[in-house]
């Protein structure tokens, strides 16, 4: 199965994940803790297969900017 087929089938789940990820960044941006950064790192690691897309890249950049974590 090609990447396009996988993304096509999982598109709504990825979109929902991005929505929740962005909400989390909104909420957690004011919290400076190691645990917060660990949660963001964990999400980014789970999200790795989709971060090359436009929306995914935007989220990863935002997480890096807000939390200084690697994708």
Wavefront OBJ file of the C-alpha trace (Angstrom):
o trace
v 0.000 0.000 0.000
v 1.416 3.398 -0.976
v 1.666 6.411 1.274
v -1.173 8.153 -0.546
v -3.495 5.233 0.062
v -2.560 5.088 3.740
v -3.089 8.833 4.199
v -6.348 8.725 2.286
v -7.771 6.097 4.575
v -6.410 7.638 7.773
v -7.007 11.254 6.825
v -9.839 11.946 9.293
v -7.870 10.410 12.172
v -4.805 12.469 11.296
v -6.909 15.636 11.032
v -8.434 14.918 14.449
v -4.975 14.270 15.904
v -3.746 17.598 14.559
v -6.779 19.356 15.993
v -6.137 17.852 19.416
v -2.406 18.509 19.149
v -3.004 22.173 18.373
v -5.503 22.491 21.222
v -2.931 20.942 23.519
v -0.304 23.448 22.401
v -2.786 26.263 23.047
v -3.396 25.017 26.579
v 0.117 23.915 27.487
v 2.052 26.823 25.961
v 1.882 28.708 29.240
v 3.106 25.708 31.243
v 6.861 25.303 31.502
v 7.618 21.827 32.740
v 9.613 18.800 31.730
v 6.470 16.686 31.749
v 4.773 19.039 29.272
v 7.741 18.800 26.913
v 7.722 15.018 27.271
v 4.052 14.881 26.249
v 4.742 17.017 23.193
v 7.767 14.873 22.267
v 5.644 11.727 22.598
v 2.919 13.161 20.370
v 5.470 14.231 17.769
v 7.033 10.761 17.756
v 3.634 9.134 17.267
v 2.782 11.658 14.555
v 6.061 11.076 12.645
v 4.537 9.342 9.575
v 2.412 12.421 8.771
v 4.667 15.337 9.652
v 5.871 15.829 6.066
v 2.415 16.955 4.945
v 1.523 20.665 4.977
v -0.665 20.540 8.082
v 1.699 18.181 9.871
v 4.715 20.322 9.080
v 2.901 23.370 10.389
v 2.104 21.594 13.650
v 5.670 20.321 14.121
v 7.025 23.832 13.524
v 4.560 25.224 16.055
v 5.494 22.614 18.676
v 9.177 23.362 18.129
v 8.560 27.087 18.450
v 6.371 26.873 21.569
v 8.252 24.139 23.437
v 11.701 23.951 21.887
v 11.328 20.211 21.304
v 12.648 18.219 18.385
v 10.151 16.530 16.102
l 1 2 3 4 5 6 7 8 9 10 11 12 13 14 15 16 17 18 19 20 21 22 23 24 25 26 27 28 29 30 31 32 33 34 35 36 37 38 39 40 41 42 43 44 45 46 47 48 49 50 51 52 53 54 55 56 57 58 59 60 61 62 63 64 65 66 67 68 69 70 71
